Amino acid sequence: MTRPATAAELALAEQLCPQLSWDDAHVEEGGQFHTVLIANDAAVIRMARTVQASQQMPRTVRINALVAKQLNYQVPTAVSPILTRDSLSSVAMKFIPGSAHPPHHGDPLILRRLVADLAAVELAGMADDLAPPFAFRGPWTEERISECFNALPEDLRQPASAVWNQLDKLAQVPPSLVHGDLAGHNMHWLDGQLIGILDWDLASAWDPALNTAYLALWHGQDLIEQIAPDAEQAHRAQIWLGLMSLERLSDTLSRTDAPKLNKLLRKIGPRIIDAAKAAGFRGLQS
C-alpha cells in the first residue's frame, strides 16, 4: 500500500538529507515495523512504526553495514544519523534499485548461489547485532504448540506433532547467516539478475536450510532440491516449511479481526503433510 508523503514526513526527509530532492515523495506502508518514504534514486527514509522498532534501529543499521562488507549484492546502509522524535526513530538508507521477482518461479542457479553466499559470510564480529532465532514471533512454547494443535483438524494433528518434534534436532545444526525473510519484496531484481537484498532486521545465526525454505516459499517449493546445496539441507528445508506454516497458524490465532482460518488451513495443510513425511512420519494414508 502506498500513499503520498505528509508534510511532516517531507520535513523529516529534508532534515535527514537536505541535499536531496523529496518532491512527489510517496510512502510504502507494507512493512509491519517500518514505513518507507521514497522519492529519488539516492536514499529512502525508513521510519519506525513503534517504540520497539525504534529501539532496534541502531542494531539493524549496524548489521546492514556488516553484511554489506561481505556480500556482492547491494544492501541498504545508512547515509544519515538516526533521528528520534517523540520516541519514534527514522534514518536515511541507500536506495536499492530493482523490484520484487514474480512469485511461483525463479532461476534455481541464482537462488542456489545466494544460499551459498549467505553461508560463506563470516559471523565473527556480528554476534552482538544478530537477532536470536525465532525473533519474529518467539520460540515455540508448550502453550503455543497446544493452542495450534487444538486448532488443527484431526487429520493434521499427528503430522504437525511430528514436525514440532524436529525442533530439538534442528537446533543442533551448526549455524550460519540466515536472512530471516527472503520474501519477494526484500529481494530486488533487475533484468533477471538479483542485485540487492533488503530488510536484515531478523538476520540471525541459525540453520542455513532456512534460507532455502524462504526462497522456496516464494519462488516455488518444487525448486527446493535445486536451491539447496545438498540433500540434507533440502530435507531440513522441507521440515522448516512445515514449521513456517504452523507459525502462520499461530500468528493467525493471535489476531482479533476474525481471520479466515479454514482458508488458511487449506493452504498450509499440504505443507504440513510434506514436512511430516520429511520428518519420517509413517501415519499418513497413501
C-alpha positions as CSV (number, residue, x, y, z in Angstrom):
1,M,0.0,0.0,0.0
2,T,1.3,3.4,-0.9
3,R,0.2,7.0,-0.1
4,P,1.5,10.5,-0.6
5,A,4.0,11.7,2.0
6,T,2.7,14.0,4.6
7,A,4.2,17.5,5.3
8,A,5.7,16.2,8.5
9,E,7.4,13.3,6.7
10,L,8.7,15.5,4.0
11,A,10.2,17.8,6.6
12,L,11.8,14.8,8.3
13,A,13.3,13.7,5.0
14,E,14.7,17.2,4.3
15,Q,16.2,17.3,7.7
16,L,17.9,13.9,7.3
17,C,19.1,14.5,3.7
18,P,18.7,18.2,2.8
19,Q,20.9,17.8,-0.3
20,L,18.4,15.5,-2.0
21,S,15.1,16.3,-3.7
22,W,12.0,15.0,-2.0
23,D,9.4,16.2,-4.5
24,D,6.5,13.9,-5.2
25,A,7.5,11.5,-2.4
26,H,5.3,8.5,-1.6
27,V,5.3,6.2,1.4
28,E,5.3,2.4,1.3
29,E,3.2,1.1,4.2
30,G,3.6,-2.6,3.7
31,G,6.1,-3.2,6.5
32,Q,4.9,-4.3,9.9
33,F,7.5,-2.4,11.8
34,H,8.5,0.4,9.4
35,T,7.2,2.6,6.7
36,V,9.5,3.8,3.9
37,L,9.5,7.2,2.2
38,I,10.7,7.1,-1.5
39,A,11.3,10.0,-3.8
40,N,14.7,9.7,-5.5
41,D,17.4,7.2,-6.5
42,A,19.9,8.1,-3.8
43,A,18.2,7.4,-0.5
44,V,15.0,6.4,1.2
45,I,13.7,7.3,4.7
46,R,13.0,4.3,6.9
47,M,10.6,5.3,9.7
48,A,9.8,3.1,12.7
49,R,6.2,2.5,13.4
50,T,6.7,1.5,17.1
51,V,9.0,2.3,20.0
52,Q,10.3,-1.2,19.9
53,A,11.3,-0.8,16.2
54,S,12.9,2.5,17.2
55,Q,14.9,0.8,19.9
56,Q,16.1,-1.9,17.4
57,M,17.1,0.6,14.7
58,P,20.7,1.2,15.8
59,R,21.3,-2.6,15.8
60,T,19.8,-3.1,12.4
61,V,21.8,-0.2,10.9
62,R,24.9,-1.9,12.2
63,I,24.0,-5.4,10.9
64,N,23.3,-3.9,7.5
65,A,26.7,-2.3,7.4
66,L,28.4,-5.5,8.5
67,V,26.6,-7.7,5.9
68,A,27.3,-5.2,3.1
69,K,31.0,-5.6,3.6
70,Q,30.8,-9.3,2.8
71,L,28.2,-9.7,0.1
72,N,28.4,-8.7,-3.6
73,Y,24.7,-7.8,-3.5
74,Q,23.6,-4.3,-2.7
75,V,22.5,-3.8,0.9
76,P,20.8,-0.6,2.2
77,T,23.3,1.1,4.5
78,A,22.7,4.3,6.5
79,V,23.5,7.6,4.8
80,S,22.4,9.7,7.7
81,P,22.4,9.6,11.5
82,I,19.3,8.2,13.2
83,L,16.9,10.9,14.2
84,T,14.4,10.3,17.0
85,R,11.2,12.3,17.5
86,D,8.5,11.5,20.0
87,S,10.2,8.1,20.7
88,L,10.0,7.1,17.0
89,S,13.2,6.9,15.0
90,S,14.0,7.4,11.4
91,V,17.1,7.0,9.2
92,A,18.0,7.6,5.6
93,M,19.2,4.5,3.9
94,K,20.9,3.9,0.5
95,F,18.3,3.4,-2.3
96,I,18.4,-0.1,-3.8
97,P,17.0,-0.2,-7.4
98,G,15.0,-3.0,-8.9
99,S,11.8,-4.7,-7.8
100,A,10.4,-8.0,-6.5
101,H,10.6,-11.2,-8.6
102,P,7.2,-12.5,-9.6
103,P,6.2,-15.4,-7.3
104,H,6.0,-19.2,-8.0
105,H,9.0,-19.4,-10.3
106,G,12.7,-18.4,-10.4
107,D,16.2,-19.3,-11.7
108,P,17.4,-22.0,-9.3
109,L,21.0,-21.3,-10.2
110,I,20.8,-17.7,-8.9
111,L,18.9,-18.8,-5.8
112,R,21.4,-21.6,-5.1
113,R,24.2,-19.1,-5.4
114,L,22.6,-16.8,-2.9
115,V,22.2,-19.6,-0.4
116,A,25.9,-20.4,-0.8
117,D,26.9,-16.7,-0.5
118,L,24.9,-16.3,2.8
119,A,26.5,-19.5,4.2
120,A,30.0,-18.1,3.4
121,V,29.5,-14.9,5.4
122,E,31.9,-14.8,8.4
123,L,29.8,-14.3,11.6
124,A,32.7,-13.1,13.7
125,G,32.0,-9.6,14.9
126,M,28.3,-9.9,14.2
127,A,27.2,-11.8,17.3
128,D,26.1,-8.8,19.3
129,D,23.9,-7.4,16.5
130,L,22.3,-10.6,15.1
131,A,18.8,-11.3,16.1
132,P,18.1,-14.6,18.1
133,P,16.4,-17.5,16.3
134,F,12.6,-17.2,16.3
135,A,12.9,-13.4,16.8
136,F,9.8,-12.6,14.9
137,R,7.2,-14.5,17.0
138,G,9.3,-16.0,19.7
139,P,10.3,-19.7,20.3
140,W,7.8,-22.5,20.3
141,T,6.4,-22.9,23.8
142,E,4.2,-25.7,25.1
143,E,1.3,-23.2,25.3
144,R,1.7,-22.1,21.6
145,I,2.0,-25.7,20.4
146,S,-1.1,-26.7,22.4
147,E,-3.1,-23.8,21.0
148,C,-2.2,-24.7,17.4
149,F,-2.7,-28.4,17.9
150,N,-6.2,-27.8,19.2
151,A,-7.0,-25.5,16.2
152,L,-5.9,-28.1,13.7
153,P,-8.3,-30.6,12.1
154,E,-7.9,-34.1,13.3
155,D,-6.0,-35.3,10.2
156,L,-3.3,-32.7,10.6
157,R,-2.7,-33.1,14.3
158,Q,-0.3,-36.1,14.3
159,P,1.6,-34.8,11.2
160,A,2.0,-31.4,12.9
161,S,3.3,-33.1,16.1
162,A,5.9,-35.0,14.0
163,V,7.1,-31.6,12.7
164,W,7.2,-30.0,16.1
165,N,9.2,-33.0,17.3
166,Q,12.0,-32.0,14.9
167,L,12.7,-28.7,16.8
168,D,15.4,-30.1,19.1
169,K,17.2,-31.8,16.2
170,L,17.1,-28.7,14.1
171,A,18.5,-26.6,17.0
172,Q,21.7,-28.8,16.8
173,V,22.6,-27.8,13.3
174,P,25.8,-25.7,13.0
175,P,24.6,-22.1,12.3
176,S,25.4,-19.7,9.5
177,L,23.9,-16.4,8.4
178,V,20.1,-16.7,7.9
179,H,18.4,-13.6,6.4
180,G,15.1,-14.2,8.2
181,D,12.7,-13.1,5.5
182,L,13.7,-13.7,1.9
183,A,10.3,-12.8,0.5
184,G,9.9,-11.2,-2.9
185,H,9.7,-7.6,-1.6
186,N,13.0,-8.0,0.2
187,M,14.9,-9.1,-2.9
188,H,15.4,-6.6,-5.7
189,W,15.9,-7.9,-9.2
190,L,16.9,-6.0,-12.4
191,D,17.0,-7.5,-15.9
192,G,16.7,-11.0,-14.5
193,Q,19.5,-10.7,-12.0
194,L,19.4,-10.4,-8.2
195,I,21.1,-7.1,-7.4
196,G,20.0,-6.3,-3.8
197,I,18.7,-7.7,-0.5
198,L,16.8,-5.6,1.9
199,D,15.4,-5.8,5.5
200,W,18.1,-7.6,7.5
201,D,16.3,-6.9,10.8
202,L,15.7,-10.6,11.5
203,A,19.2,-11.8,10.4
204,S,20.5,-14.5,12.7
205,A,22.9,-17.3,13.2
206,W,20.7,-20.3,12.5
207,D,20.1,-23.4,10.4
208,P,21.2,-22.4,6.8
209,A,18.4,-24.6,5.4
210,L,16.1,-21.8,6.4
211,N,17.4,-19.7,3.5
212,T,16.4,-22.4,1.1
213,A,13.0,-22.7,2.7
214,Y,12.3,-18.9,2.5
215,L,13.3,-18.9,-1.2
216,A,11.2,-21.9,-2.0
217,L,8.2,-20.4,-0.3
218,W,8.3,-17.5,-2.7
219,H,9.7,-19.0,-5.9
220,G,8.2,-22.5,-5.7
221,Q,8.5,-25.5,-3.4
222,D,9.3,-27.7,-6.4
223,L,12.7,-25.9,-6.6
224,I,13.9,-26.9,-3.1
225,E,16.3,-29.6,-4.3
226,Q,17.7,-27.3,-6.9
227,I,18.2,-24.4,-4.5
228,A,19.7,-26.3,-1.5
229,P,23.4,-27.0,-1.6
230,D,22.9,-30.7,-0.7
231,A,20.2,-33.3,0.0
232,E,20.4,-32.9,3.8
233,Q,19.7,-29.1,3.6
234,A,16.8,-29.8,1.1
235,H,15.4,-32.3,3.6
236,R,15.6,-29.8,6.5
237,A,14.2,-27.0,4.3
238,Q,11.1,-29.2,3.8
239,I,10.6,-29.5,7.5
240,W,11.1,-25.8,8.0
241,L,8.3,-25.1,5.5
242,G,6.0,-27.1,7.7
243,L,7.2,-25.2,10.8
244,M,6.6,-21.9,8.9
245,S,3.1,-23.0,8.2
246,L,2.5,-23.7,11.8
247,E,4.0,-20.3,12.7
248,R,1.5,-18.8,10.3
249,L,-1.3,-20.6,12.1
250,S,-0.1,-19.4,15.5
251,D,0.1,-15.8,14.2
252,T,-3.5,-16.1,12.8
253,L,-4.8,-17.4,16.1
254,S,-3.4,-14.4,17.9
255,R,-5.4,-12.0,15.7
256,T,-8.7,-10.4,16.7
257,D,-10.0,-9.5,13.2
258,A,-11.8,-12.8,12.5
259,P,-9.3,-14.3,10.2
260,K,-10.4,-17.0,7.7
261,L,-9.0,-20.0,9.5
262,N,-10.4,-22.6,7.2
263,K,-8.9,-20.9,4.1
264,L,-5.5,-20.8,5.8
265,L,-5.7,-24.5,6.8
266,R,-6.4,-25.5,3.2
267,K,-3.3,-23.6,2.1
268,I,-0.9,-24.8,4.8
269,G,-2.2,-28.3,5.2
270,P,-0.2,-29.8,2.3
271,R,3.0,-28.2,3.6
272,I,2.5,-29.7,7.0
273,I,1.9,-33.1,5.4
274,D,5.0,-32.8,3.3
275,A,7.1,-31.7,6.3
276,A,5.8,-34.7,8.3
277,K,6.8,-37.0,5.5
278,A,10.3,-35.5,5.5
279,A,10.4,-35.9,9.3
280,G,9.7,-39.7,8.8
281,F,6.1,-39.7,10.0
282,R,4.5,-43.0,8.8
283,G,0.9,-42.5,9.8
284,L,-0.2,-40.9,6.6
285,Q,-2.5,-42.5,4.1
286,S,-1.0,-43.0,0.7
